Amino acid sequence: MNSYAAPDEIGSPEVSATAAALLLLGRGSDPDSERGVDCPGELPAASDPNLVARAWAAKRALGDRVFVLGHHYQRDEVIQFADVTGDSFKLARDAAARPEADYIVFCGVHFMAESADILTSSQQQVILPDLGAGCSMADMARGNQVLDAWDVLGEAGVADATIPVTYMNSAADIKGFTGEHGGVICTSSNAERALRWAFEQGEKVLFLPDEHLGRNTAVRQLGLSLEDCVLYNPLKPNGGLTREQLRAAKMILWRGHCSVHGRFTPAQVDKVRERVPGVRVIVHPECTHQVVTKADLVGSTEYIIRTIEAAPAGSSWAIGTELNLVRRLANEHPDKQITFLESTVCYCATMNRIDLPHLVHSLESLVQGQVINRITVDESVAQFARLALDRMLALPEMVSSNRD
């Protein structure tokens, strides 16, 4: 059976050497990036046939002093060197559980490395192989914008009744704001628990920065209506909302989204059902409300992986999440037909910046005693971010469902 029924349009993104393609592949630079993209020293050539051997040699030389984390959306060429794989919070906790490791090399994106630095000891150093590996969703909520929004809520007379709930996919300063203002962090797996806790503390929730996860969880799992949700646009005066709208709302959703999951459409769900008889559609809750409503199953990355692992042989699946993960699942489960929901390439462009040359450069620099691309979070921010994360860890357990 064909284990990966990808559309014909999906081919190697390396066929085009445009500036955009090179940036996606992690081999270009964006001078306007807030994070910066330059690494000290010179990267090894991507064409070097010894890159894999060099990476293994450097990892062996460092031994237990280095701990490599690999997010599920990473390329296979990078994942093979990960000591553990998982979603962002799982990886940050895994790092904290390895105090003997001097160096945490996080093959993910910037906010993930920040979370690892927040949760690990001050003696450990967190490294991001490419500083250009950011997150477009996290960048949609800036610290000054969130402070301005809180002032708007205050002027509307609702700030005291509002609890911030912030998705893990956010910058450290937004997590710190959340902790300082009595809120909690959530993941796509425990967003329902976080929202139920928040509504026990206050009358309203300010959900940052992914509007779709907030809306889907509130409507599909808490039973709120779409009318209970309003969308706060930080680029408009007062968020584009009136005081009356803010006072009437239960969920104040920040206008932000994932550039990958936002590409999926209801039409794509209909099309794959026509093309693949008996297919089951499973998508991530960062997809739009219209897409998750049409899907058979909705859940976090870990949930998607568990579902495919437990699915019977011969079953057909269309998966709406990042392409590297979908292809990996197809290769790992050749007894099932796994189709990518999108009709064109849908990589996470910034996650894809972490490639083998950047990883080799990071590891070999450590062998030489040079720490490059270290990610640090100021303690004044970290203390409140840890508070918000601790509140998440203290959330009561709930019976899991197929929509976690």
MARZA-480124 format. One record per residue (C-alpha): residue number from 1; residue in one letter; z, x, y. Coordinates in nm, 4 decimals, padded with zeros to 6 digits. Each point is the difference from the previous one (the first is absolute). Example, Ala and Ser with C-alpha at 12.3 -4.5 7.8 and 13.67 -1.06 7.14 Angstrom:
2
[r 1; 'A'; [00.7800; 01.2300; -00.4500]];
[r 2; 'S'; [-00.0660; 00.1370; 00.3440]];
# end
This chain:
404
[r 1; 'M'; [00.0000; 00.0000; 00.0000]];
[r 2; 'N'; [-00.0751; 00.1163; 00.3510]];
[r 3; 'S'; [00.3466; 00.0734; 00.1363]];
[r 4; 'Y'; [-00.1018; 00.0263; 00.3627]];
[r 5; 'A'; [-00.2426; -00.2544; 00.1391]];
[r 6; 'A'; [-00.0309; 00.1367; 00.3510]];
[r 7; 'P'; [-00.2787; -00.1366; 00.2211]];
[r 8; 'D'; [-00.3147; 00.2081; 00.0326]];
[r 9; 'E'; [00.0841; 00.0851; 00.3599]];
[r 10; 'I'; [00.2958; 00.2085; -00.1072]];
[r 11; 'G'; [-00.1086; 00.3566; -00.0323]];
[r 12; 'S'; [00.1283; 00.3391; 00.0941]];
[r 13; 'P'; [00.1065; 00.0040; 00.3669]];
[r 14; 'E'; [-00.0955; 00.3661; 00.0073]];
[r 15; 'V'; [-00.3730; -00.0722; 00.0162]];
[r 16; 'S'; [00.0130; -00.0290; 00.3783]];
[r 17; 'A'; [00.1193; 00.2878; 00.2143]];
[r 18; 'T'; [00.0521; -00.2145; 00.3091]];
[r 19; 'A'; [00.3013; 00.0668; 00.2199]];
[r 20; 'A'; [00.1589; -00.3243; -00.1202]];
[r 21; 'A'; [-00.0542; 00.0898; -00.3644]];
[r 22; 'L'; [00.1475; 00.3452; 00.0470]];
[r 23; 'L'; [00.3016; -00.1471; 00.1765]];
[r 24; 'L'; [00.0509; -00.2451; -00.2864]];
[r 25; 'L'; [-00.0195; 00.2861; -00.2474]];
[r 26; 'G'; [00.2620; 00.2000; 00.1880]];
[r 27; 'R'; [-00.2428; 00.2686; 00.1080]];
[r 28; 'G'; [-00.0418; -00.0872; 00.3652]];
[r 29; 'S'; [00.2303; -00.0289; 00.2962]];
[r 30; 'D'; [00.0797; -00.2670; 00.2535]];
[r 31; 'P'; [00.1116; 00.1569; 00.3293]];
[r 32; 'D'; [00.1372; -00.3359; 00.1168]];
[r 33; 'S'; [00.2347; -00.0369; -00.2962]];
[r 34; 'E'; [00.3587; -00.0399; 00.1097]];
[r 35; 'R'; [00.1220; 00.1945; -00.3006]];
[r 36; 'G'; [-00.2388; 00.2906; 00.0320]];
[r 37; 'V'; [-00.2145; 00.1216; -00.2844]];
[r 38; 'D'; [-00.0122; 00.3766; 00.0117]];
[r 39; 'C'; [00.1672; 00.2125; -00.2666]];
[r 40; 'P'; [00.1056; 00.3577; 00.0729]];
[r 41; 'G'; [-00.2139; 00.2489; -00.1846]];
[r 42; 'E'; [-00.3303; -00.0677; -00.1721]];
[r 43; 'L'; [-00.0533; -00.2624; -00.2680]];
[r 44; 'P'; [-00.1623; 00.1151; -00.3244]];
[r 45; 'A'; [-00.3538; -00.1201; -00.0432]];
[r 46; 'A'; [-00.0417; -00.3297; -00.1812]];
[r 47; 'S'; [-00.2697; 00.1675; -00.2079]];
[r 48; 'D'; [00.2415; 00.2634; -00.1348]];
[r 49; 'P'; [-00.0163; -00.0434; -00.3809]];
[r 50; 'N'; [00.3493; 00.1484; -00.0339]];
[r 51; 'L'; [00.1850; -00.2644; 00.2053]];
[r 52; 'V'; [00.1573; -00.1707; -00.2999]];
[r 53; 'A'; [00.1142; 00.3305; -00.1489]];
[r 54; 'R'; [00.1338; 00.1122; 00.3397]];
[r 55; 'A'; [00.1993; -00.3210; 00.0394]];
[r 56; 'W'; [00.1560; 00.0333; -00.3457]];
[r 57; 'A'; [00.0786; 00.3665; 00.0587]];
[r 58; 'A'; [00.1727; -00.0695; 00.3308]];
[r 59; 'K'; [00.1953; -00.2907; -00.1486]];
[r 60; 'R'; [00.1167; 00.2159; -00.2904]];
[r 61; 'A'; [00.1025; 00.2791; 00.2373]];
[r 62; 'L'; [00.2131; -00.2415; 00.2027]];
[r 63; 'G'; [00.1576; -00.1608; -00.3085]];
[r 64; 'D'; [00.2836; -00.2424; 00.0680]];
[r 65; 'R'; [00.0009; 00.0959; 00.3670]];
[r 66; 'V'; [-00.2921; -00.2375; 00.0601]];
[r 67; 'F'; [-00.0280; -00.3701; -00.0813]];
[r 68; 'V'; [-00.3432; -00.1600; 00.0426]];
[r 69; 'L'; [-00.0220; -00.3722; 00.0687]];
[r 70; 'G'; [-00.3254; -00.1932; -00.0492]];
[r 71; 'H'; [-00.0609; -00.3469; 00.1393]];
[r 72; 'H'; [-00.2004; -00.2395; -00.2184]];
[r 73; 'Y'; [-00.2886; 00.0036; 00.2494]];
[r 74; 'Q'; [-00.0555; 00.3754; -00.0230]];
[r 75; 'R'; [-00.3104; 00.1571; -00.1496]];
[r 76; 'D'; [00.0143; 00.0971; -00.3674]];
[r 77; 'E'; [-00.0555; 00.3636; 00.0939]];
[r 78; 'V'; [00.3351; -00.0115; 00.1813]];
[r 79; 'I'; [00.1911; -00.2392; -00.2262]];
[r 80; 'Q'; [-00.0270; 00.2423; -00.2926]];
[r 81; 'F'; [00.2462; 00.2324; 00.1775]];
[r 82; 'A'; [00.2584; -00.2670; 00.0832]];
[r 83; 'D'; [00.3392; 00.0269; -00.1675]];
[r 84; 'V'; [00.0438; -00.3728; 00.0599]];
[r 85; 'T'; [-00.2306; -00.2789; 00.1164]];
[r 86; 'G'; [00.0850; -00.3303; 00.1608]];
[r 87; 'D'; [00.0077; -00.2017; 00.3196]];
[r 88; 'S'; [00.1419; 00.1408; 00.3221]];
[r 89; 'F'; [00.3644; -00.1028; -00.0361]];
[r 90; 'K'; [00.0249; 00.0897; -00.3675]];
[r 91; 'L'; [-00.1326; 00.3466; 00.0794]];
[r 92; 'A'; [00.2426; 00.0504; 00.2891]];
[r 93; 'R'; [00.2909; -00.0953; -00.2277]];
[r 94; 'D'; [-00.1309; 00.2309; -00.2727]];
[r 95; 'A'; [00.0011; 00.2831; 00.2520]];
[r 96; 'A'; [00.3587; -00.0760; 00.0981]];
[r 97; 'A'; [00.0948; 00.0140; -00.3678]];
[r 98; 'R'; [-00.1222; 00.3598; -00.0240]];
[r 99; 'P'; [00.2426; 00.1937; 00.2231]];
[r 100; 'E'; [-00.0821; 00.3261; -00.1813]];
[r 101; 'A'; [-00.3546; -00.0069; 00.1398]];
[r 102; 'D'; [-00.0300; 00.2018; 00.3202]];
[r 103; 'Y'; [-00.3436; -00.1401; 00.0784]];
[r 104; 'I'; [-00.1284; -00.3560; -00.0290]];
[r 105; 'V'; [-00.3800; -00.0062; 00.0149]];
[r 106; 'F'; [-00.0918; -00.3606; 00.0728]];
[r 107; 'C'; [-00.3554; -00.0912; -00.0925]];
[r 108; 'G'; [-00.0123; -00.3203; 00.1981]];
[r 109; 'V'; [-00.0031; -00.0804; 00.3710]];
[r 110; 'H'; [00.2155; 00.0824; 00.2992]];
[r 111; 'F'; [00.2496; -00.2895; -00.0080]];
[r 112; 'M'; [00.0675; 00.0687; -00.3691]];
[r 113; 'A'; [00.0871; 00.3619; 00.0698]];
[r 114; 'E'; [00.2276; -00.1185; 00.2830]];
[r 115; 'S'; [00.1823; -00.2313; -00.2419]];
[r 116; 'A'; [00.0468; 00.2890; -00.2412]];
[r 117; 'D'; [00.1445; 00.2152; 00.2784]];
[r 118; 'I'; [00.2393; -00.2815; 00.0967]];
[r 119; 'L'; [00.1293; -00.0363; -00.3564]];
[r 120; 'T'; [00.0132; 00.3655; -00.1078]];
[r 121; 'S'; [00.2580; 00.2606; 00.0989]];
[r 122; 'S'; [-00.0280; 00.2186; 00.3070]];
[r 123; 'Q'; [-00.0525; 00.3033; -00.2276]];
[r 124; 'Q'; [-00.3202; -00.1455; -00.1418]];
[r 125; 'Q'; [-00.3325; 00.0287; 00.1797]];
[r 126; 'V'; [-00.2661; -00.2698; -00.0234]];
[r 127; 'I'; [-00.3643; 00.1079; 00.0246]];
[r 128; 'L'; [-00.3075; -00.2167; 00.0602]];
[r 129; 'P'; [-00.3087; 00.1937; -00.1137]];
[r 130; 'D'; [-00.2134; -00.1399; 00.2845]];
[r 131; 'L'; [00.1598; -00.1164; 00.3245]];
[r 132; 'G'; [-00.3010; -00.2246; 00.0563]];
[r 133; 'A'; [00.1080; -00.2203; -00.2907]];
[r 134; 'G'; [00.1437; -00.2837; 00.2026]];
[r 135; 'C'; [00.0042; -00.3762; -00.0487]];
[r 136; 'S'; [-00.1998; -00.2343; 00.2211]];
[r 137; 'M'; [00.2467; -00.2822; -00.0644]];
[r 138; 'A'; [00.3008; 00.2103; 00.0965]];
[r 139; 'D'; [-00.1809; 00.1090; 00.3153]];
[r 140; 'M'; [-00.0425; -00.3636; 00.1044]];
[r 141; 'A'; [00.3705; -00.0183; 00.0898]];
[r 142; 'R'; [00.1039; 00.2659; 00.2523]];
[r 143; 'G'; [00.3582; 00.0512; 00.1069]];
[r 144; 'N'; [-00.0552; -00.0920; 00.3646]];
[r 145; 'Q'; [-00.1942; -00.3117; -00.1029]];
[r 146; 'V'; [00.2832; -00.1206; -00.2214]];
[r 147; 'L'; [00.2566; 00.0594; 00.2747]];
[r 148; 'D'; [-00.2181; -00.1993; 00.2397]];
[r 149; 'A'; [-00.0251; -00.2795; -00.2555]];
[r 150; 'W'; [00.3770; -00.0092; -00.0360]];
[r 151; 'D'; [00.0259; -00.0401; 00.3775]];
[r 152; 'V'; [-00.2450; -00.2909; -00.0190]];
[r 153; 'L'; [00.2165; -00.1640; -00.2670]];
[r 154; 'G'; [00.3029; 00.0582; 00.2199]];
[r 155; 'E'; [-00.1672; -00.1650; 00.2988]];
[r 156; 'A'; [-00.0867; -00.2967; -00.2214]];
[r 157; 'G'; [00.3661; -00.0226; -00.1017]];
[r 158; 'V'; [-00.0624; 00.0594; -00.3705]];
[r 159; 'A'; [00.0735; 00.3705; -00.0552]];
[r 160; 'D'; [00.3618; -00.0632; -00.0986]];
[r 161; 'A'; [-00.1151; -00.2445; -00.2683]];
[r 162; 'T'; [-00.2774; 00.2282; -00.1314]];
[r 163; 'I'; [00.0338; 00.2476; -00.2867]];
[r 164; 'P'; [-00.2640; 00.2738; -00.0294]];
[r 165; 'V'; [-00.1450; 00.0519; -00.3478]];
[r 166; 'T'; [-00.2228; 00.3054; -00.0233]];
[r 167; 'Y'; [-00.2395; 00.0870; -00.2778]];
[r 168; 'M'; [00.0392; 00.3441; -00.1533]];
[r 169; 'N'; [-00.3497; 00.0795; 00.1337]];
[r 170; 'S'; [00.1322; 00.0831; 00.3466]];
[r 171; 'A'; [00.0900; 00.3024; 00.2073]];
[r 172; 'A'; [00.3530; 00.1386; -00.0031]];
[r 173; 'D'; [00.0770; -00.1144; 00.3538]];
[r 174; 'I'; [-00.0850; -00.3600; -00.0936]];
[r 175; 'K'; [00.2308; 00.0242; -00.3005]];
[r 176; 'G'; [00.2656; 00.1398; 00.2348]];
[r 177; 'F'; [-00.0484; -00.2917; 00.2410]];
[r 178; 'T'; [00.0410; -00.2389; -00.2912]];
[r 179; 'G'; [00.3261; 00.1566; -00.1133]];
[r 180; 'E'; [00.1394; 00.0125; 00.3537]];
[r 181; 'H'; [-00.0739; -00.3699; 00.0558]];
[r 182; 'G'; [00.1576; -00.1308; -00.3196]];
[r 183; 'G'; [-00.3159; -00.0187; -00.2061]];
[r 184; 'V'; [-00.1208; 00.1113; -00.3398]];
[r 185; 'I'; [-00.2922; 00.1865; -00.1547]];
[r 186; 'C'; [-00.2059; -00.1622; -00.2741]];
[r 187; 'T'; [-00.2700; 00.0926; -00.2483]];
[r 188; 'S'; [-00.2755; -00.2246; -00.1301]];
[r 189; 'S'; [00.2169; -00.0500; -00.3096]];
[r 190; 'N'; [00.3163; -00.1182; 00.1748]];
[r 191; 'A'; [-00.1333; -00.1639; 00.3179]];
[r 192; 'E'; [00.1221; -00.3406; -00.1188]];
[r 193; 'R'; [00.3537; 00.1305; -00.0504]];
[r 194; 'A'; [-00.0052; 00.1694; 00.3398]];
[r 195; 'L'; [-00.1161; -00.3144; 00.1781]];
[r 196; 'R'; [00.2561; -00.2221; -00.1725]];
[r 197; 'W'; [00.2718; 00.2464; 00.1033]];
[r 198; 'A'; [-00.1312; 00.0090; 00.3573]];
[r 199; 'F'; [00.0027; -00.3783; 00.0327]];
[r 200; 'E'; [00.3630; 00.0027; -00.1113]];
[r 201; 'Q'; [00.0747; 00.2321; 00.2935]];
[r 202; 'G'; [-00.2056; -00.1737; 00.2693]];
[r 203; 'E'; [-00.2334; -00.2849; 00.0810]];
[r 204; 'K'; [-00.3221; 00.1980; 00.0395]];
[r 205; 'V'; [-00.1687; 00.3097; -00.1372]];
[r 206; 'L'; [-00.2110; 00.2572; 00.1825]];
[r 207; 'F'; [-00.2166; 00.1386; -00.2810]];
[r 208; 'L'; [-00.1561; 00.3449; 00.0517]];
[r 209; 'P'; [-00.2706; 00.1280; -00.0247]];
[r 210; 'D'; [-00.2083; -00.1896; -00.2612]];
[r 211; 'E'; [-00.0679; -00.3589; 00.0960]];
[r 212; 'H'; [-00.1504; -00.0877; -00.3392]];
[r 213; 'L'; [00.2941; 00.1083; -00.2147]];
[r 214; 'G'; [00.2331; -00.1847; 00.2369]];
[r 215; 'R'; [-00.2070; -00.3183; 00.0050]];
[r 216; 'N'; [-00.0709; -00.0023; -00.3741]];
[r 217; 'T'; [00.3647; 00.0516; -00.0897]];
[r 218; 'A'; [00.1295; -00.2585; 00.2466]];
[r 219; 'V'; [-00.2476; -00.2705; -00.0974]];
[r 220; 'R'; [-00.0503; 00.0618; -00.3704]];
[r 221; 'Q'; [00.3506; 00.1051; -00.0999]];
[r 222; 'L'; [00.2371; -00.1431; 00.2605]];
[r 223; 'G'; [-00.1831; -00.3282; 00.0476]];
[r 224; 'L'; [-00.0511; 00.0305; 00.3732]];
[r 225; 'S'; [-00.3138; -00.1443; 00.1570]];
[r 226; 'L'; [-00.2770; 00.1855; 00.1763]];
[r 227; 'E'; [00.1154; -00.1796; 00.3152]];
[r 228; 'D'; [00.3404; 00.1690; -00.0356]];
[r 229; 'C'; [-00.1766; 00.3348; 00.0545]];
[r 230; 'V'; [-00.1294; 00.1386; 00.3278]];
[r 231; 'L'; [-00.1952; 00.3200; 00.0532]];
[r 232; 'Y'; [00.1297; 00.2510; 00.2542]];
[r 233; 'N'; [-00.2809; 00.2150; 00.1404]];
[r 234; 'P'; [00.1457; 00.3127; 00.1642]];
[r 235; 'L'; [-00.3217; 00.0503; 00.1961]];
[r 236; 'K'; [00.0430; -00.3277; 00.1894]];
[r 237; 'P'; [00.2573; -00.0891; 00.2695]];
[r 238; 'N'; [00.3078; -00.1496; -00.1670]];
[r 239; 'G'; [-00.1757; 00.0467; -00.3312]];
[r 240; 'G'; [-00.2411; -00.2791; 00.0877]];
[r 241; 'L'; [00.2764; -00.2550; -00.0586]];
[r 242; 'T'; [00.1891; -00.2434; 00.2187]];
[r 243; 'R'; [00.3769; -00.0270; 00.0068]];
[r 244; 'E'; [-00.0316; -00.3402; -00.1634]];
[r 245; 'Q'; [-00.2008; 00.1462; -00.2883]];
[r 246; 'L'; [00.2580; 00.2751; -00.0533]];
[r 247; 'R'; [00.2852; -00.2493; 00.0070]];
[r 248; 'A'; [-00.1704; -00.2326; -00.2500]];
[r 249; 'A'; [-00.1053; 00.2700; -00.2464]];
[r 250; 'K'; [00.1950; 00.1129; -00.3035]];
[r 251; 'M'; [-00.2233; 00.2987; -00.0810]];
[r 252; 'I'; [-00.1226; 00.2213; 00.2832]];
[r 253; 'L'; [-00.2719; 00.2069; -00.1655]];
[r 254; 'W'; [-00.1106; 00.3287; 00.1502]];
[r 255; 'R'; [-00.3773; 00.0253; 00.0324]];
[r 256; 'G'; [-00.0663; 00.2763; -00.2516]];
[r 257; 'H'; [-00.1786; 00.0375; -00.3293]];
[r 258; 'C'; [-00.1171; 00.2399; -00.2701]];
[r 259; 'S'; [-00.3539; 00.1219; 00.0579]];
[r 260; 'V'; [-00.0619; -00.0032; -00.3770]];
[r 261; 'H'; [00.1494; -00.3315; -00.1056]];
[r 262; 'G'; [-00.1305; -00.1730; 00.3117]];
[r 263; 'R'; [-00.3561; 00.0534; -00.1265]];
[r 264; 'F'; [00.0322; -00.2450; -00.2884]];
[r 265; 'T'; [-00.1333; -00.3493; 00.0661]];
[r 266; 'P'; [00.0153; -00.3431; -00.1657]];
[r 267; 'A'; [-00.3769; 00.0218; -00.0541]];
[r 268; 'Q'; [00.0484; 00.3126; -00.2102]];
[r 269; 'V'; [00.2453; -00.1884; -00.2210]];
[r 270; 'D'; [-00.2541; -00.2790; -00.0486]];
[r 271; 'K'; [-00.2782; 00.2485; -00.0703]];
[r 272; 'V'; [00.1911; 00.1929; -00.2667]];
[r 273; 'R'; [00.0911; -00.3245; -00.1762]];
[r 274; 'E'; [-00.3702; -00.0879; -00.0141]];
[r 275; 'R'; [-00.0945; 00.3478; -00.1231]];
[r 276; 'V'; [00.2739; 00.0528; -00.2601]];
[r 277; 'P'; [00.0799; -00.3012; -00.2229]];
[r 278; 'G'; [00.3713; -00.0436; -00.0644]];
[r 279; 'V'; [00.1026; 00.2690; 00.2484]];
[r 280; 'R'; [00.3518; -00.0026; 00.1394]];
[r 281; 'V'; [00.0389; 00.1111; 00.3605]];
[r 282; 'I'; [00.3063; 00.2007; 00.0967]];
[r 283; 'V'; [00.0537; 00.1188; 00.3579]];
[r 284; 'H'; [00.2566; 00.1733; 00.2176]];
[r 285; 'P'; [00.2036; -00.2152; 00.2455]];
[r 286; 'E'; [-00.1374; 00.2079; 00.2899]];
[r 287; 'C'; [-00.3203; -00.2035; -00.0454]];
[r 288; 'T'; [-00.0632; -00.2960; 00.2280]];
[r 289; 'H'; [00.1610; -00.3349; -00.0710]];
[r 290; 'Q'; [-00.3396; -00.1484; -00.0871]];
[r 291; 'V'; [-00.0578; 00.2683; -00.2656]];
[r 292; 'V'; [00.3426; -00.0212; -00.1637]];
[r 293; 'T'; [-00.0329; -00.3791; -00.0116]];
[r 294; 'K'; [-00.3176; 00.0351; -00.2068]];
[r 295; 'A'; [00.1361; 00.2737; -00.2297]];
[r 296; 'D'; [00.1589; -00.0644; -00.3391]];
[r 297; 'L'; [00.2761; 00.2558; 00.0473]];
[r 298; 'V'; [00.1462; 00.1743; 00.3048]];
[r 299; 'G'; [00.2335; 00.2964; -00.0068]];
[r 300; 'S'; [00.0889; 00.3523; 00.0983]];
[r 301; 'T'; [-00.1800; 00.3095; -00.1227]];
[r 302; 'E'; [00.2600; 00.0499; -00.2735]];
[r 303; 'Y'; [-00.0394; -00.3655; -00.0997]];
[r 304; 'I'; [-00.3776; 00.0359; -00.0234]];
[r 305; 'I'; [00.0384; 00.3058; -00.2223]];
[r 306; 'R'; [00.2521; -00.1727; -00.2297]];
[r 307; 'T'; [-00.2185; -00.3088; -00.0265]];
[r 308; 'I'; [-00.3079; 00.1954; -00.1035]];
[r 309; 'E'; [00.2020; 00.2062; -00.2487]];
[r 310; 'A'; [00.1336; -00.3190; -00.1636]];
[r 311; 'A'; [-00.3320; -00.1878; 00.0026]];
[r 312; 'P'; [-00.1634; -00.0683; -00.3366]];
[r 313; 'A'; [-00.2983; 00.2018; -00.1166]];
[r 314; 'G'; [-00.3295; -00.1570; 00.0963]];
[r 315; 'S'; [00.1367; -00.1685; 00.3108]];
[r 316; 'S'; [-00.1901; 00.0204; 00.3282]];
[r 317; 'W'; [00.1593; 00.0846; 00.3341]];
[r 318; 'A'; [-00.1129; 00.0291; 00.3604]];
[r 319; 'I'; [00.2470; 00.2041; 00.2030]];
[r 320; 'G'; [00.0368; -00.0157; 00.3755]];
[r 321; 'T'; [00.1619; 00.3273; 00.0990]];
[r 322; 'E'; [-00.0906; 00.3624; 00.0722]];
[r 323; 'L'; [-00.2984; 00.1333; -00.1958]];
[r 324; 'N'; [00.1557; 00.3217; -00.1352]];
[r 325; 'L'; [00.2669; -00.2058; -00.1764]];
[r 326; 'V'; [-00.2501; -00.2542; -00.1328]];
[r 327; 'R'; [-00.2180; 00.2737; -00.1478]];
[r 328; 'R'; [00.3027; 00.1714; -00.1528]];
[r 329; 'L'; [00.1104; -00.3256; -00.1641]];
[r 330; 'A'; [-00.3524; -00.0537; -00.1346]];
[r 331; 'N'; [-00.0043; 00.3489; -00.1532]];
[r 332; 'E'; [00.3467; -00.0438; -00.1491]];
[r 333; 'H'; [-00.0815; -00.3413; -00.1526]];
[r 334; 'P'; [-00.3512; 00.0187; -00.1501]];
[r 335; 'D'; [00.0803; -00.3033; -00.2184]];
[r 336; 'K'; [-00.0049; -00.2238; 00.3086]];
[r 337; 'Q'; [-00.2737; -00.0813; 00.2480]];
[r 338; 'I'; [00.1274; 00.1001; 00.3429]];
[r 339; 'T'; [-00.2044; -00.0842; 00.3069]];
[r 340; 'F'; [00.0564; 00.1033; 00.3593]];
[r 341; 'L'; [00.0187; -00.3088; 00.2223]];
[r 342; 'E'; [-00.1768; 00.1600; 00.2972]];
[r 343; 'S'; [-00.3778; 00.0373; 00.0135]];
[r 344; 'T'; [00.0043; 00.3367; 00.1785]];
[r 345; 'V'; [00.2118; 00.3154; -00.0086]];
[r 346; 'C'; [00.3565; -00.0814; 00.0963]];
[r 347; 'Y'; [00.1986; 00.3226; -00.0065]];
[r 348; 'C'; [00.3033; 00.0510; 00.2199]];
[r 349; 'A'; [-00.1670; 00.2462; 00.2369]];
[r 350; 'T'; [00.3164; 00.1747; 00.1141]];
[r 351; 'M'; [00.1549; 00.0152; -00.3470]];
[r 352; 'N'; [-00.3243; 00.1614; -00.1142]];
[r 353; 'R'; [00.0534; 00.2876; 00.2414]];
[r 354; 'I'; [00.2391; 00.1545; -00.2514]];
[r 355; 'D'; [-00.2431; 00.1908; -00.2176]];
[r 356; 'L'; [00.0164; 00.3001; -00.2294]];
[r 357; 'P'; [-00.0658; 00.2628; 00.2717]];
[r 358; 'H'; [00.2884; -00.1346; 00.2126]];
[r 359; 'L'; [00.2341; -00.0137; -00.2995]];
[r 360; 'V'; [-00.0883; 00.3541; -00.1080]];
[r 361; 'H'; [00.0472; 00.1259; 00.3544]];
[r 362; 'S'; [00.3455; -00.1628; 00.0214]];
[r 363; 'L'; [00.1177; 00.1341; -00.3349]];
[r 364; 'E'; [-00.1342; 00.3520; 00.0470]];
[r 365; 'S'; [00.1563; 00.0153; 00.3472]];
[r 366; 'L'; [00.3378; -00.0846; -00.1536]];
[r 367; 'V'; [-00.0462; 00.2753; -00.2575]];
[r 368; 'Q'; [-00.0554; 00.2388; 00.2911]];
[r 369; 'G'; [00.3173; -00.1243; 00.1698]];
[r 370; 'Q'; [-00.1778; -00.2007; 00.2695]];
[r 371; 'V'; [00.0830; -00.3699; 00.0458]];
[r 372; 'I'; [-00.2923; -00.1830; 00.1606]];
[r 373; 'N'; [-00.0299; -00.3610; 00.1128]];
[r 374; 'R'; [00.3700; -00.0710; -00.0308]];
[r 375; 'I'; [00.0988; -00.3584; 00.0862]];
[r 376; 'T'; [00.3353; -00.0485; 00.1710]];
[r 377; 'V'; [00.1700; -00.3087; 00.1422]];
[r 378; 'D'; [00.2510; 00.0414; 00.2789]];
[r 379; 'E'; [00.3521; -00.0819; -00.1192]];
[r 380; 'S'; [00.0521; -00.2489; 00.2831]];
[r 381; 'V'; [-00.2868; -00.2018; -00.1489]];
[r 382; 'A'; [00.0746; 00.0782; -00.3633]];
[r 383; 'Q'; [00.3567; -00.1347; 00.0106]];
[r 384; 'F'; [-00.1149; -00.3495; 00.0995]];
[r 385; 'A'; [-00.2985; 00.0132; -00.2347]];
[r 386; 'R'; [00.2358; 00.0839; -00.2885]];
[r 387; 'L'; [00.2145; -00.2965; 00.1036]];
[r 388; 'A'; [-00.2985; -00.2346; -00.0304]];
[r 389; 'L'; [-00.0978; 00.1563; -00.3335]];
[r 390; 'D'; [00.3572; -00.0300; -00.1277]];
[r 391; 'R'; [-00.0040; -00.3698; 00.0880]];
[r 392; 'M'; [-00.3136; -00.0347; -00.2096]];
[r 393; 'L'; [00.1636; 00.1742; -00.2947]];
[r 394; 'A'; [00.2953; -00.2375; 00.0278]];
[r 395; 'L'; [-00.2168; -00.3130; -00.0191]];
[r 396; 'P'; [00.0995; -00.2294; -00.2865]];
[r 397; 'E'; [-00.2269; 00.0014; -00.3004]];
[r 398; 'M'; [-00.2259; -00.2988; -00.0556]];
[r 399; 'V'; [-00.1814; -00.1248; -00.3067]];
[r 400; 'S'; [-00.3415; 00.1640; 00.0191]];
[r 401; 'S'; [-00.3160; -00.2068; -00.0070]];
[r 402; 'N'; [-00.3718; 00.0630; -00.0187]];
[r 403; 'R'; [-00.0037; -00.0019; 00.3786]];
[r 404; 'D'; [00.2383; 00.2830; 00.0772]];
# end
